[in-house]
Amino acid sequence: MLLASGTLGTSVVPALGQYKFTTSAGPSGGSKIDEDINGSKDVLSEVSSSGGVSSCNLLKGTVKTSIADPSGNYTQCYGVDDSDEVVGFYVPTSNQNTLVGFTYANGTYTDFLAKGSDAAEGGTQLNAISANGKIIAGTYSNSAGYSIAFTLKGTKQTDLAVSGADYLVATGVNNAGDVTVQSFDVNNNILANYLIEGSKVTTIAYPGAPKTTVHAINDNGKVVGNFTNSSGIEEGFTYEVKTGTYSAMIDDTKESETILIGINDSGVIAGGAVTSAGALIGLLAMPSK
């Protein structure tokens, strides 16, 4: 088992003026959230209609591609690499109680079930892909009902572990194989967040926040995620692994909540925002320097 070796950093600096934010709404009465962005600034989004029907869109310039696995009635996309390969999962029409991971590239869907995955306990989901497309990170449920985080390099699956954590979800991975991971309890409450670098496991926790959620890491060692402030509002943050510095993201679009999910190697961040009216909209944050 891997052992957590401490908490990453305690220094906090404001991010006011460091980013230019743009937002984009979903369909009328529906919602949108930007899940990831690659090096070409192609954006992967989840869009839901007013009736709750969810689909994935990959926007490459002005060309939009809809992604919906033909074997499922619900598709969720989480990551896109620099060649526009997408990873995610779907709920198969033949079994509504499990998940099947998939990759999508050039119109072709390829299913993936992790070794040790148990369909009756939840199946497999693919949650992130490195910028060069060589490493995929995901999670599967085993026969004991535990959530196991893993990485996939070609056909080699490597399960990840943190001492004392039974429910782990991998959320991000970079070209070096560094993985961001969330830990949950049996009731699906988030307990902790980790950065796994080889055999080194460290805890990420926004200083003073009652709750932190980590989503992604890029090749420059910048992590993005969210923390809950003292008023119970979700705010975004970045974390620099090299300097141990957290930066609270100040959203200049004045939305009520900010959610940061994906980041490319240029530091462009994808995510979402909750408006004062309660609508979920897409959000991109472009470094202003």
N, C-alpha and C positions, 0 to 999 in steps of 0.2 A: 504494500500500500504506500502511496505517496503521502508525505506529511506536510501540512501547511507550515510555512516558515515565518509567518508574521504578516503584518498589514502594510500595504504599499503606501507610503507617503502620508503626510499630514498637512502639507503646505497648500494653501488655497489662494488663488489670484483671480480677480474679476476678468471676464472675457468681453466686457462691454466695448463695442467698436471693433472687435477683432474679426467679426463675421458679418456678411450681408445675407439676410434671410429672405427667401421667397416662398410663398405658399401657393397651393393649387387645390381646388375643391374637387370632390368626387361628383357623381351624377346627382341630379336633383333629388333631395331627400335621402341620399345615400352618404357614403363615407369613402375616404381615401387615406392611405398611409404609404409613404415611400420607405420600402424595406431595405434597399441597398443601392449603391452607385459604384460603377467601375471606373477604370482609368480613363475611358473615353467619355465619361459623364453620361453613359447610358443608365437610365433609372428604372429600377424594378419596383413596381407598386402593387399593393393589394387594393382592389376597389370593390365596394359593396353597394348594391342597389338599395332602394328604399324598402324592398321586400326582403332584404337580408341575404340575397344571393351574392356570393363572393367569387371573384376571379382575379387573375394576375395579369398585369400588363408590363411589357418591356418596351420602354420608349427610347428609341435610338434616333436622335435628332428629332425629326417630325414623323418618323415612321413608328407606329405602334403595333406591337405583336401581342395578341391575347394568348395566354398559356393556360390550358385546362387539360389535365391528363384524361385521355379518352376512356380510361378504365375506372374513373371515379366520378362521383357527383359533387365533390368539393375538393378544390385544389388550393394549397397554400404554398407560395413561393417566398424564400427567405434570402437567397444569396445569388449574386451574379459575378462571374469573373471577367477578366479583360477581353476574352474572346466571345463574350455573351452566352456562355454556358450557365444555365440556371439550375439551382438545387431547391428542393422543397419536399412536400409530401402530399398525398391525397387520401381521401376516404373512399375505398373501393365500393362500387355499387353492389358487389356480392357479399360484403360484410361491413355493416355500418359501425362496427365496434372496434375497428382497428385502423392503423395507419400504415401506408406503404411509402417509403422514400423513393424519390425519382430524380433523375437529371434530365434536362432538356437542352438540346443543341441542334440548331439548323432544322427544326421541324420534327426531330426524333425524340421520343420519350423513352427512357430506359429505367426500369424499376430496380430498386435495390432494397434488400432485406438484410440487416446486419446478422452476422453469425451470433447465435444465442438469442435472437429476437423471438418473442412469443406473441403470436397474433392475438391470443385470448387476453393478454395483459396490456396490449396497447400498440404493439408493432414497432415500426421504425420511422424516424423522421430525419431528414437531412436539413441542417440549419445554416450552414455557411460553407463557402468555398474560397480558397486563397486566390489572390489576384492572378497568379499564373496558372490556376486551375489544377495544380498537382495534388492538392490536399483538400479533402472534404471533412467537415466536422458534423457530427450528428448525435443522436440519442436513440437508444432502443430500450424497450421494457423486456426484462427477462422473465423466466417462468416463476420466479419468486415475487414478481410484481415491482421490483426495483428498477429505477431509471439509470441506465449506464451510458455515460458520455463516451464517445469514441472518435478517432480520426481514421480516415481512409486514404492511403497512398497507393494508387493503382488498385490492386486486389488485396493489399495488406491492411487488415483492420487492427488497430491498437486501442484497447479499452483503457480509459482513464479512471483514476481513483483518487479520492482524498480521504484520509483517515477519519472515520466517524460519519461520513456522508453517504447515505444510501440512495438518494435521488438527485442525480446530476444531469444537467442539460447543457450541452456545448452550444455556445451562441456565436462564436467568432473564431476565425483562424487566419494567420498570415502565412507568407511564403516560407518563413523559418519554422513553421509548425507550432508557434505559440498559440495557445487556445484560451479563450475566455469561457468561463463555466459558471452557471448558476446552481445553487444547492437549495433543495426544497425539503419540507417535511412531508409526512404521509398525507396531510390535508392540503397539499399544494401551496403552502405558504412559503415564501422565499426566506431562506435562513442566512445565506452568505453568498459571496461572489469571489471567484478565484481567477488568477492568471497562472496557467501551467506552462512552464518553459522547460521542456525536457523533464528532468527529475525534480525540478524546483517548483514548488507550489506556494503562492503568496495570496493573501486576502486583499481584495479591493473593497474599501468602504469609505464613502464620502464623509469627511470629517463632520461630526455632530449631527448627521442625518439619521433618523430612525429607520430608514430603509434605503438600500442601494440596489440598483439593477444594472448589470453590465451586459452590453450587447456585442461589441465588435472591437477588433484591433487591426491596425494597418501595419505595413512593413517598416514604418518609421517609429514604431512603438507608441503610437497614440491610441488610447482606449476611449470609447464613447459609451455612455450609458445615461442612467437617470437616478435621481435621488428624490426622496420625499422631504419637503421642507417642514418647518414647525407648524405650518398651517394645513398640512396634509396635501399640498399641491405638488404635482410632479414637475421637476425642472431637469434640464439636461446638463451634463457635465462632460468634460474631456479630462483625461489623465495622461501625463507624460511619464512613461516608464523610466526614462533615463534620469530625469530630474526629480521625480517624486512629487510632481505638482498637479493639483486638481484645479480646474477652471470651471466655474459656474457659467453656463451659457445664458446670456441675456438676449431674449428673443425680441428684436426691434419691430416685429409685426404686431406686438402687443396682444398676442393670444394668451389665454388664461393658463394653459399648460403646454409644456414642451417635451417631446419624446424623441430621443436620439437613438438610431438603430444601426446604421451602416456608415462606413467611412472609407474613402479611397486613399491612395498613396499621396495625392495632392492635398489631402486634408479636407476635401469636400464631404459634408455630412448629409446623410439622408435620414428622414424621420417623419414625425407628424406633430400636429398641434391640435389642442382642443380649444375651440373658440369659446367666447363668453356665452354663446347660445348653446354650447354643448355639442357642436358638430366636430367630427374628426376630419382633418384635412392634411394633405401632404405638405412636407416641409423640407427645403434644402437650405443648407448653410454653407456659404462660400467664404473662404478666408479672404479678408480684405487686404492682406499684405502678401 
